[in-house]
Amino acid sequence: MTMLVEKSDPLTEVNFLKESDLIKMAASNADLMLRESNSQVYSRIIRTSEIVETLDLDMTFLDVLKTVGFTFRPGIKPPHDTMIYLSGNSDQRGQDIFDSDCWAWKRTETEHRLAVYFRLFVDENARGVICVPEVSGNCDGGACHRPTIDKLMGIITTHFPNMHPLIRRITKENPHPVIGWSEIGLGGIRSVGWLFDESYGQNRRVGQLADTILSPFIPSPRSRFNISAATDRLFVLESDQPQLFRQWKNQLGILRSELG
């Protein structure tokens, strides 16, 4: 049987976009300045924006926050009595671990400010880069309870109409805005791992082969299963995807012929 031979040059890493490239393009589209840090919690590189807005915790803002259950008052028992807390008073009953729903300042602090920035990551199911709002400030400790942060951002979005454009995209239905592939001119782009699953996901043996040293597949789909600090997934333009499928098919055919 005569094998089909790819006439054009094979696709290599230089033909693909990296996950980090996509985040940079999305950030540029949203007018965000990026910074990177290694996270021991997530075991990978975390990409966040620089601070996009800073808000004073003045009486007008506090009055609005009170309407949705926030309080701003000193702690009572030591050592908390040395701090003053903006608390979301979140109901976390039933959880094994309670996430902080407070921002805390020393009681000697006279200015209380909150700062908004975004954490960005690629989500192929969402077909774009998800931008998760985070809130820090000049406080000594901030909330990490996601519903509390989202509730606070909902108030900011509603009562501060002149915020950064990405903040204005936050809604109750969509608390974490998505910068879609089409917004950055990459409609239809997919990761190498996603495309491999699409092509061979129903073939268990081929899938297992891709995870061995005998794997003939170049580019390798292994990064789909090994997302770590060292991994920068490769993404394929829609126009190159048919060639990639043909390339993998030829590589698999060559291995079969060599094994007899």
Number of C-alpha atoms within 10 A of each C-alpha: 3 4 9 11 9 12 7 7 8 13 16 10 12 8 13 19 18 18 17 17 15 20 22 19 18 25 21 13 12 16 14 20 14 17 12 11 11 12 12 10 7 11 12 16 18 17 19 23 20 15 17 17 13 16 14 14 16 11 9 9 15 15 14 14 21 12 10 13 12 22 17 18 14 17 15 11 8 8 8 14 14 15 20 22 23 22 20 24 14 16 11 13 8 7 8 7 8 13 14 18 23 23 24 25 23 17 15 9 11 8 11 18 15 16 17 20 21 24 19 24 21 20 12 15 6 12 18 25 25 21 26 19 22 20 20 18 19 16 20 11 15 22 20 17 16 15 15 21 20 20 18 16 23 17 15 20 20 13 12 13 11 9 16 16 12 19 26 17 14 22 15 11 7 9 19 22 21 23 23 19 20 12 14 16 10 16 14 13 22 20 21 23 20 15 19 21 14 11 13 13 13 10 10 9 10 14 17 10 14 17 13 10 7 9 18 19 18 16 18 16 22 18 17 17 9 12 14 13 15 11 15 17 22 24 22 23 16 13 10 13 19 10 17 21 15 15 21 18 16 18 14 16 14 14 14 11 8 7 6 6
